[in-house]
């Protein structure tokens, strides 16, 4: 029995007691209350509540609001001045009252001040966590959260090492096991800041890094002869890319006890190598081997491959590896003993294969292949087992052998896990970060009759604007999994139109000019779906075989219409974007004369379509043509627009004789608008870390990050 505030929760008999009386409480409210009391003073995300209370079911975003409101009503809690349930904007909810264990010798205790058979024990943080684990384990049949592929045992003892506004990430522990180095970003400071925290005294210090910028921390090491600390880091801007080694020294008042504050001085910053011709996806350093391994996209395109930089010889070389397929080898980790390299390789259908490269013999061992993408995996301290993130919507870290056997959950949290997990230097524990990115749709350029967009605090992305109404489609996780939603401007309300039972990564969307059908990219496939099959009364439960128009062995990076009856799909093959044109009358590929990377339709002026040439990025215009099995586009007034897109452009569209595309610059990402008729001035709009956008008749709906929060945690073994 657990007491929180003036209430007692009797889990065994599913009762809620207050002042000697049993209160009526709905079973769903009781389940929600159990979530809160098992994790006091912890932010519980809306995703976590959705998954644990409505797993596999279709619910509206408002269902959580109503449930929280009803629970507050039972507890007599005021949301403006809460004593129990606190709303944490954009992140979730938190139980803020004291939680205590009630021990009793009676089988049915009476709740009264004079009752001496009841003993209240104030819980420490570790005791609360223990109770939480017991509650969660005993409630496993209720919540059904343990995956069938792993053993149902938890080691959920974790502690937040940082807890301030903004996102703390890329954490590395100093070898002294006392000082935590991490990056911090918030809405006021777009550039990452370097911070150091003494985890014993909780004192923090921001390191002045001058004009340097840091994208991620690779490693933190210490000189064995003095107090010098070396920080290896990676930095990428639009114009430059480099891997660096910085020298940090303590000031003259070096701490003499755990209560003093250590102030680090940024002394020297050496560039180890330039990576401007690659896009680094993951990087790791091994101190004993004096080697840096990194996974990168050559020429900014897929597939990712693995490279080695030897600090002793200052030479690069290509690492022995299987031929990369699909997205390629995107993640790596050097084993603590320095003998093996763990490789994460994901194919075009978003399934990740674990590989282990023996660095002495160059022998590659194939490990477990997941049926979903894995964004993070590292070796365990023993250099034999591996740690990796579970499939969404679960927020777990799993430990198993290389082949996926003997899998156990070692960490389970309520918030999203961000990348760059690392080992704590004690031979047992690990560091990881949580992250809550609030992607939402907003008007960048709005219609005159604009109403506020119906956004959730969960995940709203990939807007697709209708051309003949004020409606729009978008992807959201409001129901726990990615589903398709229909937004209506005239009612300020969004409704679900799919209820896929499988975990499907819905990506690119493109509506036809007549609003009668939509192209949808899911994994390595493209589907052509009638809008009549997407209705709010009976949401689509699956994609049908006859709706499939294209399957690729290579990553799909763009999707549009080229004409009213043809789909333009861009894949990346051998590092080069390649246009595939599909005739929707028979779902056959159409052969186009020339070498083209992208095909685009002007969503306002349908007489024109556009092609982007491979390698040169030159933009050509063609008159609308009739689709046949083979087309000589030179017969359709192919005209060079005299425009060439910059290197690294993304999300290209044409609307109302205006070219739109995204580009990165040193101060952030921009959405560019370039008139194709030369009558108007060009515009560019500074945007956040945006996901996608759509444009029609000059009106732009953008999906980007509204806010980002996150903390650094460690496990407690």
C-alpha atoms as one frame of an Amber mdcrd trajectory, in Angstrom:
protein
   0.000   0.000   0.000   1.326   3.398  -1.021   0.421   6.776   0.451   0.676
   9.915  -1.668  -0.526  13.153  -0.138  -3.762  12.410   1.733  -4.557   9.287
  -0.296  -3.659   5.620   0.045  -3.428   3.368  -2.961  -4.213  -0.288  -2.297
  -2.775  -2.005  -5.339  -3.662  -5.541  -4.286  -7.365  -4.777  -3.883  -7.388
  -2.002  -6.534  -8.761   0.560  -4.089  -8.199   4.269  -3.523  -8.716   5.375
   0.100  -9.152   8.835   1.586  -9.968   9.623   5.255 -11.253   6.125   6.081
 -13.369   5.990   2.942 -12.989   4.105  -0.293 -13.380   6.358  -3.335 -15.005
   5.285  -6.570 -12.388   5.225  -9.343 -12.606   4.001 -12.912 -10.240   1.083
 -13.754  -8.486   3.146 -16.455  -7.924   5.961 -13.933  -6.516   3.430 -11.470
  -4.042   2.215 -14.103  -3.016   5.825 -14.782  -2.583   6.465 -11.062  -0.344
   3.402 -10.775   1.902   4.811 -13.500   2.323   8.039 -11.535   2.932   6.535
  -8.072   5.442   4.033  -9.481   7.486   6.916 -10.938   7.128   9.915  -8.604
   8.813  13.196  -9.555   9.445  11.780 -13.018   8.098  13.248 -16.249   5.646
  10.814 -17.823   5.263  11.513 -21.532   1.974  11.332 -23.404   3.487   8.645
 -25.632   4.235   6.543 -22.545   0.639   6.854 -21.324  -0.723   6.000 -24.770
   1.407   2.886 -25.064   0.684   1.603 -21.555  -3.052   2.307 -21.396  -4.164
   1.939 -25.017  -1.512  -0.228 -26.663  -2.663  -1.209 -30.152  -5.903   0.754
 -29.872  -7.014   3.857 -31.733  -7.644   6.867 -29.495  -7.732  10.610 -30.036
  -5.193  13.014 -28.603  -7.977  14.398 -26.439  -8.388  11.056 -24.644  -5.320
  11.723 -22.488  -6.530  15.237 -21.677  -9.870  13.842 -20.473  -8.224  11.073
 -18.454  -5.848  13.485 -16.709  -8.740  15.877 -16.043 -10.838  13.054 -14.541
  -7.952  11.914 -12.339  -7.481  15.468 -11.076 -11.203  15.584 -10.331 -10.988
  12.412  -8.233  -7.977  13.832  -6.355  -9.516  17.311  -6.013  -6.425  18.746
  -7.710  -6.288  22.226  -9.241  -4.236  22.199 -12.503  -3.323  25.873 -11.990
  -1.976  25.214  -8.483  -1.362  21.462  -8.489  -0.640  19.445  -5.376  -0.521
  16.105  -7.210  -0.412  16.118 -11.038   1.771  18.802 -12.590   1.678  19.530
 -16.320   5.147  19.869 -17.846   4.567  21.818 -21.083   5.421  19.909 -24.259
   6.842  16.991 -22.237   4.056  15.352 -20.225   2.998  15.132 -16.582   4.645
  14.562 -13.206   3.449  13.427  -9.748   4.889  16.079  -7.421   3.644  15.025
  -3.975   5.498  12.943  -1.393   5.170   9.177  -1.827   5.469   6.880   1.201
   5.139   3.166   1.866   2.407   2.073   4.293   3.168  -1.067   6.280   0.317
  -2.686   8.198  -0.298  -5.851  10.152  -4.029  -5.676   9.540  -5.571  -7.346
   6.538  -7.938  -4.403   6.037  -6.438  -1.374   7.743  -8.530   1.600   8.799
  -7.018   4.918   7.822  -6.993   6.990  10.977  -4.422   9.031  12.822  -4.843
   6.957  15.992  -4.297   3.626  14.237  -0.995   2.412  15.654  -0.895  -0.722
  13.504   0.101   1.405  10.518   3.672   2.502  10.066   4.614   5.104   7.453
   8.131   4.899   6.082   9.510   7.839   4.161  11.143   6.557   1.001  14.531
   7.490  -0.325  15.026   7.937  -4.038  16.356   4.398  -4.341  13.451   2.958
  -2.344  10.952   4.746  -4.548  12.614   3.250  -7.584  12.449  -0.194  -5.961
   8.735   0.223  -5.297   8.323   1.411  -8.861   9.981  -1.708 -10.192   7.790
  -3.950  -8.017   4.633  -2.146  -9.119   5.561  -2.332 -12.772   6.488  -6.007
 -12.581   3.290  -6.961 -10.791   1.273  -4.989 -13.311   2.813  -6.552 -16.389
  -0.435  -8.294 -17.337  -2.250  -4.974 -17.162   0.209  -2.979 -19.204   1.585
  -5.697 -21.521   4.793  -3.813 -22.114   7.351  -6.606 -22.200   8.351  -7.615
 -25.726   7.975 -11.262 -26.638  11.612 -11.335 -27.798  13.115 -10.444 -24.441
  13.091 -11.857 -20.946  10.606 -10.094 -18.606  13.072  -8.701 -16.105  13.880
  -5.034 -15.470  16.916  -3.249 -14.177  15.222   0.122 -14.250  17.273   1.926
 -11.582  18.420   5.152 -13.241  19.142   8.685 -12.121  19.071  12.030 -13.937
  22.497  13.669 -13.993  21.217  16.862 -15.615  17.865  18.541 -15.268  17.658
  22.057 -16.639  15.795  23.834 -19.415  16.833  22.780 -22.884  18.405  19.593
 -24.187  21.526  18.068 -22.654  23.139  15.438 -24.861  26.345  13.843 -26.199
  27.499  12.972 -22.674  30.907  11.495 -21.901  32.291  10.699 -18.460  35.799
  11.756 -17.476  38.060   8.837 -16.439  37.956  10.204 -12.858  34.306   8.981
 -12.725  33.369  12.331 -11.249  33.123  14.902 -14.027  30.473  14.715 -16.709
  31.094  16.503 -20.011  28.020  17.225 -22.136  26.527  19.573 -24.709  23.552
  21.802 -24.025  21.160  23.432 -26.468  18.015  25.503 -25.926  15.793  27.873
 -27.898  17.854  30.909 -26.797  21.187  29.373 -27.840  21.042  27.421 -31.093
  24.764  26.532 -30.964  25.757  23.756 -28.575  27.405  24.841 -25.336  30.025
  22.720 -23.549  29.311  22.070 -19.867  31.083  20.159 -17.110  29.285  18.827
 -14.036  30.694  17.335 -10.859  28.155  14.557 -10.296  29.173  14.294  -6.625
  28.678  17.935  -5.693  26.168  18.751  -8.498  28.155  21.876  -9.358  28.210
  22.810 -13.045  30.445  24.999 -15.169  30.124  26.206 -18.756  33.418  25.988
 -20.624  34.303  29.031 -22.720  35.233  27.495 -26.081  35.711  30.799 -27.872
  34.802  30.677 -31.560  34.842  26.871 -31.702  31.601  24.977 -32.340  30.892
  21.387 -31.320  28.381  19.046 -32.977  29.122  16.037 -30.763  31.628  14.871
 -28.158  33.572  11.799 -29.304  35.662  11.025 -26.189  37.122  12.504 -23.001
  40.575  11.315 -21.903  43.174  12.309 -19.325  46.934  12.698 -19.519  48.475
  10.167 -17.164  51.291  12.556 -16.223  49.353  15.671 -15.283  45.873  17.114
 -14.863  45.336  17.812 -18.561  42.044  16.677 -20.069  41.670  15.999 -23.794
  38.329  16.414 -25.504  37.878  14.751 -28.901  34.958  16.218 -30.796  33.343
  16.463 -34.189  31.956  19.625 -35.766  29.921  20.070 -38.930  28.625  23.302
 -40.436  27.407  24.002 -43.947  30.866  24.988 -45.203  33.239  23.053 -42.968
  33.587  19.675 -41.310  36.347  18.610 -38.976  37.389  16.294 -36.155  39.334
  18.012 -33.381  41.339  17.379 -30.232  41.045  20.105 -27.596  43.288  20.506
 -24.547  41.617  21.599 -21.307  43.313  22.446 -18.043  41.946  23.239 -14.604
  42.424  26.776 -13.313  44.792  27.538 -10.449  42.106  26.715  -7.901  41.902
  23.044  -8.680  39.279  21.377  -6.544  40.558  19.737  -3.420  37.320  18.027
  -2.462  34.132  16.824  -4.071  32.368  19.982  -2.867  34.629  22.388  -4.767
  33.873  23.491  -8.293  36.256  22.642 -11.119  36.639  25.357 -13.748  38.154
  24.143 -17.031  40.076  26.383 -19.407  40.027  25.799 -23.168  43.753  25.970
 -24.005  44.496  24.418 -27.360  42.387  23.159 -30.248  44.015  20.971 -32.927
  42.237  19.861 -36.096  42.964  16.179 -36.616  41.423  15.890 -40.075  38.975
  17.522 -42.463  35.760  15.758 -43.434  34.284  18.335 -45.803  33.839  15.751
 -48.584  31.811  13.420 -46.363  28.811  13.515 -44.060  29.743  11.776 -40.809
  26.934   9.771 -39.188  28.799   8.155 -36.280  32.326   8.356 -34.876  34.315
   6.622 -32.131  37.824   6.858 -30.677  39.892   4.217 -28.910  42.624   5.606
 -26.698  44.855   2.519 -26.599  44.742   1.963 -30.347  45.064   5.704 -31.069
  42.509   5.274 -33.864  39.317   7.050 -34.877  36.663   5.091 -36.747  33.769
   6.833 -38.433  30.724   5.981 -40.578  30.052   8.545 -43.295  28.211   9.257
 -46.523  30.635   9.826 -49.399  29.675  12.949 -51.372  26.768  13.573 -48.977
  24.839  10.611 -50.398  24.084   7.036 -49.380  25.149   4.369 -48.674  27.210
   5.035 -45.562  30.636   3.409 -45.351  33.287   3.043 -42.629  36.674   4.771
 -42.506  39.677   4.797 -40.165  41.999   7.648 -39.182  45.246   6.595 -37.519
  46.502   9.315 -35.131  50.008   7.849 -35.109  50.527   8.074 -38.883  47.863
  10.729 -39.571  46.576   8.604 -42.444  43.086   7.572 -43.537  42.117   4.201
 -44.873  39.004   2.334 -45.896  37.898  -0.273 -43.335  37.220  -3.874 -44.367
  33.441  -4.255 -44.509  30.596  -5.989 -46.288  29.310  -4.162 -49.348  26.857
  -1.612 -47.904  23.247  -1.805 -49.074  20.326   0.551 -48.664  21.210   3.167
 -46.042  24.528   1.407 -45.437  26.727   1.184 -42.331  25.463   4.123 -40.266
  26.532   3.230 -36.709  29.759   1.936 -35.134  31.321   1.251 -31.719  34.798
   0.018 -30.760  34.747  -2.666 -28.071  36.305  -1.667 -24.721  39.112  -4.204
 -25.239  39.864  -2.614 -28.640  39.586  -5.901 -30.549  36.248  -5.561 -32.356
  34.159  -2.997 -34.187  30.378  -3.196 -33.847  28.597  -2.114 -37.040  24.924
  -1.222 -37.534  23.905  -1.683 -41.170  20.384  -0.854 -42.339  19.007  -1.868
 -45.729  16.447  -0.004 -47.812  13.505  -1.684 -46.057  14.620  -0.229 -42.703
  15.843  -3.472 -41.103  19.129  -3.262 -39.176  21.803  -5.964 -39.199  24.426
  -6.162 -36.433  27.934  -6.955 -37.644  31.159  -7.515 -35.684  34.508  -6.837
 -37.371  37.573  -8.483 -35.812  40.204  -5.737 -36.105  43.104  -8.211 -36.075
  41.891 -10.729 -38.671  39.409  -8.490 -40.560  36.868 -11.289 -40.198  33.231
 -10.134 -40.171  30.640 -11.966 -38.064  26.962 -11.461 -38.793  24.863 -10.952
 -35.693  21.162 -10.425 -35.145  19.003  -8.841 -37.859  16.142  -6.776 -36.486
  12.802  -6.304 -38.220  13.033  -2.572 -37.530  15.692   0.168 -37.719  18.065
   0.427 -34.743  19.464   3.912 -34.196  21.896   3.094 -31.396  23.953   0.073
 -30.343  27.220  -0.236 -28.405  29.333  -2.949 -26.844  28.826  -3.801 -23.193
  31.762  -3.460 -20.796  32.608  -7.155 -21.304  33.162  -6.631 -25.078  30.893
  -9.633 -25.728  27.334  -8.476 -25.105  25.712  -5.515 -26.833  23.354  -2.757
 -25.691  20.780  -1.330 -28.103  17.529   0.635 -28.227  14.240  -1.240 -28.498
  11.790  -0.559 -31.308   9.417   2.402 -30.872   7.121   3.171 -29.185   8.979
   1.506 -26.286  11.718   3.562 -24.627  14.031   0.751 -23.530  17.683  -0.219
 -23.636  18.133  -3.949 -24.226  21.171  -6.121 -23.468  21.824  -9.342 -25.394
  24.593 -11.241 -27.102  25.541 -10.351 -30.678  22.924 -12.784 -32.000  20.040
 -11.307 -29.993  19.885 -14.194 -27.532  19.344 -13.842 -23.761  17.857 -10.387
 -24.291  16.958  -8.457 -21.125  15.735  -4.926 -20.499  18.325  -2.930 -18.554
  16.690   0.514 -18.788  13.064   1.538 -19.291  12.072   5.211 -19.255   9.020
   7.241 -20.224  10.716   9.639 -22.665  12.358   9.167 -26.040  15.955   7.953
 -26.055  18.364  10.101 -28.048  21.505   8.878 -29.775  25.059   8.653 -28.398
  24.791   6.171 -25.558  28.150   5.537 -23.839  29.680   3.463 -21.056  30.223
   4.796 -17.549  33.890   4.096 -16.645  33.156   1.734 -13.747  32.807  -1.554
 -15.642  29.055  -1.819 -14.978  26.934   1.210 -15.865  26.060   3.309 -18.882
  25.206   6.908 -19.780  22.277   7.808 -22.010  20.173  10.838 -22.851  16.448
  11.339 -23.183  14.929  13.692 -25.696  11.539  15.246 -26.337  11.358  16.982
 -29.708   8.039  18.672 -30.317   7.571  18.611 -34.091   4.474  20.550 -35.083
   2.878  21.955 -38.215   2.677  25.715 -38.651   2.000  28.191 -41.419   5.159
  29.846 -42.714   3.038  31.798 -45.210  -0.632  31.480 -44.270  -3.902  31.819
 -46.206  -5.975  34.931 -45.498  -8.668  32.846 -43.804  -6.083  31.113 -41.603
  -7.153  29.386 -38.433  -4.819  27.908 -35.863  -3.563  24.448 -36.809  -4.650
  21.514 -34.655  -1.273  20.443 -33.254  -0.481  17.886 -30.588   2.539  17.813
 -28.296   3.459  14.381 -29.599   4.704  14.383 -33.211   3.059  16.086 -36.207
   5.063  15.987 -39.469   4.915  15.652 -43.277   2.002  17.971 -44.171   0.351
  17.512 -47.601  -1.965  20.355 -48.657  -5.139  19.773 -50.656  -5.422  21.877
 -53.816  -9.186  22.341 -53.960 -10.052  22.774 -50.278  -8.535  23.997 -47.017
  -7.885  20.431 -45.805  -4.478  18.824 -45.338  -3.075  15.400 -44.464  -0.166
  14.775 -42.103   1.607  12.053 -40.120   1.315  11.959 -36.323   2.024   9.709
 -33.334  -1.065  10.926 -31.428  -2.349   7.360 -31.131   1.033   5.881 -30.163
   2.158   4.810 -33.646   2.648   6.777 -36.831  -0.752   7.207 -38.460  -2.220
   9.471 -41.121  -4.503  12.320 -40.004  -6.844  14.670 -41.847  -6.771  18.308
 -40.749  -9.604  20.708 -41.536  -8.956  24.438 -41.384 -12.636  25.325 -41.134
 -13.179  23.241 -37.999  -9.711  23.490 -36.367  -9.808  19.752 -35.780  -7.768
  16.771 -36.994  -9.110  13.241 -37.297  -7.344   9.933 -37.802  -7.791   8.224
 -41.184  -5.527   5.171 -40.747  -5.256   2.642 -37.954  -2.328   0.486 -39.032
  -1.706  -2.282 -36.513   1.887  -2.680 -37.716   4.633  -0.219 -36.856   4.956
   1.460 -40.267   7.441   4.325 -40.849   5.233   6.656 -42.906   7.523   9.046
 -44.768   6.924  11.156 -47.873   3.389  12.165 -48.921   2.268  13.767 -52.199
  -1.323  14.597 -53.172  -2.562  14.502 -56.767  -3.599  17.797 -58.368  -7.290
  16.791 -58.274  -7.042  15.671 -54.609  -8.386  12.241 -55.536  -5.342  10.161
 -54.602  -2.105  10.295 -52.652   1.365   8.763 -53.006   2.778   7.423 -49.717
   6.320   6.209 -49.069   6.552   3.438 -46.440   9.993   1.893 -45.911  11.312
   0.859 -49.360   7.886   0.963 -51.017   5.540   3.525 -52.586   1.757   3.139
 -52.523  -0.913   4.874 -54.608  -4.022   5.229 -52.432  -7.404   6.712 -53.251
  -8.512   9.493 -50.894 -11.894   7.746 -50.695 -10.109   4.902 -48.850  -9.006
   7.370 -46.158 -12.061   8.353 -44.144 -12.635   9.299 -40.536 -15.574   6.908
 -40.027 -13.649   3.740 -40.865  -9.863   4.381 -40.785  -7.789   2.181 -43.099
  -6.313  -0.743 -41.161  -3.699  -1.801 -43.711  -2.133  -0.938 -47.033  -3.303
  -3.268 -49.770  -1.198  -5.244 -52.211  -2.948  -3.685 -55.206  -2.013  -0.200
 -53.924   1.717  -0.956 -54.202   3.301   0.701 -57.257   7.039   0.547 -56.570
   9.585  -1.366 -54.483  13.243  -0.347 -54.290  16.428  -2.107 -53.266  17.880
   1.335 -52.549  16.846   4.210 -50.217  13.962   6.421 -51.351  14.688  10.125
 -50.741  11.999  11.993 -52.708   8.446  11.534 -53.960   6.320  13.730 -56.265
   4.067  13.699 -59.336   5.578  14.414 -62.746   2.281  14.386 -64.647  -1.331
  13.688 -63.689  -0.791   9.951 -64.143   2.863   9.377 -63.288   4.853   9.230
 -60.038   8.393  10.623 -59.784  10.438   8.665 -57.224  14.090   9.384 -56.404
  16.280   6.579 -55.083  19.978   6.662 -54.193  22.002   4.049 -56.065  25.751
   3.759 -55.543  25.820   7.200 -53.955  23.955   8.909 -56.826  20.307  10.070
 -56.846  18.371   8.425 -59.657  14.857   9.253 -60.909  12.327   6.453 -61.351
   9.174   7.375 -63.296   6.141   5.088 -62.757   3.127   4.959 -65.083   0.149
   4.743 -62.706  -2.048   3.198 -65.392  -0.078  -0.065 -65.294   2.477   0.536
 -62.479   5.358   0.060 -64.918   8.588   1.995 -64.954   8.942   4.499 -67.801
  12.320   4.907 -69.484  13.448   8.534 -69.733  16.119   9.750 -72.117  19.014
  11.311 -70.165  20.350  11.074 -66.614  17.986  12.636 -64.089  17.954  12.850
 -60.299  14.532  14.365 -59.481  11.166  14.893 -61.142   8.831  17.666 -59.919
   5.396  18.958 -60.860   4.242  22.566 -60.547   1.262  22.048 -58.261  -0.394
  25.257 -59.496   0.509  25.329 -63.210   0.065  21.752 -64.392   1.272  22.446
 -67.945   4.855  22.360 -66.693   6.969  19.670 -65.085  10.619  19.914 -64.051
  13.649  17.637 -64.032  16.909  18.014 -62.080  19.973  16.609 -63.792  22.317
  14.207 -62.039  25.683  15.579 -60.879  25.143  19.124 -62.200  21.877  19.829
 -60.264  20.728  21.862 -63.287  16.957  22.500 -63.418  15.100  21.836 -66.697
  11.466  22.506 -67.610   9.372  20.333 -69.907   5.843  20.601 -71.251   3.336
  18.140 -69.865   3.421  14.943 -71.924   1.477  11.760 -72.287   2.993   8.819
 -70.462   4.162   5.843 -72.520   6.633   3.012 -71.920   9.572   4.993 -73.316
   9.824   8.778 -73.659  12.252  10.966 -75.557  11.911  14.132 -73.470  13.727
  16.171 -76.128  10.463  16.047 -78.075   8.638  17.873 -75.272  10.356  21.277
 -75.331  13.054  20.513 -72.771  14.316  23.919 -71.619  17.194  24.821 -69.288
  15.890  27.282 -66.673  19.420  28.649 -66.141  19.110  27.660 -62.475  21.392
  25.205 -60.703  20.605  23.987 -57.209  23.403  24.135 -54.602  25.234  21.139
 -53.278  23.411  19.501 -50.397  19.936  20.856 -51.229  16.905  18.923 -49.947
  13.075  18.845 -50.050  12.694  20.392 -53.515   9.249  21.478 -54.825   7.800
  23.797 -57.485   4.624  25.839 -57.004   3.217  28.826 -58.922   6.382  29.202
 -61.050   8.545  29.292 -57.901  11.267  26.817 -56.956  11.458  25.835 -53.267
  14.232  23.871 -51.590  15.949  23.509 -48.234  19.606  24.331 -47.646  21.948
  24.479 -44.688  24.080  27.498 -43.852  26.405  28.254 -40.983  23.684  29.941
 -38.927  21.007  27.307 -39.549  18.682  25.788 -42.136  16.791  27.870 -44.676
  13.813  27.335 -46.959  14.555  29.100 -50.255  11.954  30.463 -52.705  13.353
  31.278 -56.195  10.978  32.691 -58.886  11.356  30.875 -62.204  10.014  33.732
 -64.313  12.431  36.351 -62.944   9.647  38.787 -62.104   9.973  38.667 -58.317
  12.782  38.742 -55.809  14.048  35.564 -54.206  13.266  34.878 -50.550  14.714
  32.633 -47.922  13.269  31.802 -44.526  15.344  30.823 -41.487  13.765  27.732
 -39.974  14.441  25.408 -37.070  15.551  21.785 -37.403  12.663  21.247 -39.777
  11.251  17.906 -40.897   9.205  18.696 -44.022   6.859  21.174 -45.671   4.278
  21.562 -48.424   3.295  24.531 -50.564   0.319  25.401 -52.753  -0.586  28.727
 -54.334   2.255  30.361 -52.430   0.991  29.248 -49.002   3.533  27.188 -47.024
   2.827  24.772 -44.181   6.016  23.791 -42.367   6.765  20.984 -39.931   9.678
  21.839 -37.655  10.795  21.706 -34.041   8.815  23.947 -31.742  10.774  22.973
 -28.657  13.365  20.448 -27.526  14.054  19.119 -24.039  16.278  16.356 -22.772
  18.439  15.168 -19.891  21.476  12.970 -19.306  20.929   9.824 -17.220  23.026
   6.993 -15.877  22.121   3.489 -14.811  22.623   2.388 -11.198  23.951  -1.135
 -10.792
